Structure formats: structure tokens, C-alpha cells
């Protein structure tokens, strides 16, 4: 296997329905501008509360993608 380098970034996805959908939205949106996403790791979950009710779920996700070196 050839040597490779990967970059890791943090994203925050939101959803009014669930943490799973919030994490999926972060990855889906990132995949539109980043190529070759490899691994996603949910590192933190929280929620936004208003008037005693949950109004949004938030998922902080670390994703890695292959770093393309110019030749």
C-alpha cells in the first residue's frame, strides 16, 4: 500500500429530527466540496433547547479525506 496523508476537519451538523440526521447532514454537505472522504467520527452530541423543548439536535463530526499532493 502506498504512503498516504489524510486531513482531519471538524464539522457540526444540525437537524430538527435526530442526532443521526444531524451527523449525516454534516457528511453529506461536506462531500459536495471535499473529495475522497474516508472516515467519520461523531465526537460530541448536544441539543438546542427553547421553552423547555428540544428544537435542534447537533452532532460534531470529525471527517478525514485524502490529501492530494501536487507532483
PyMOL commands that set and color helices and strands:
alter all, ss='L'
color gray80, all
select helices_A, chain A and resi 19-30
alter helices_A, ss='H'
color red, helices_A
select strands_A, chain A and resi 6-15+37-50+53-66
alter strands_A, ss='S'
color yellow, strands_A
deselect
rebuild
show_as cartoon
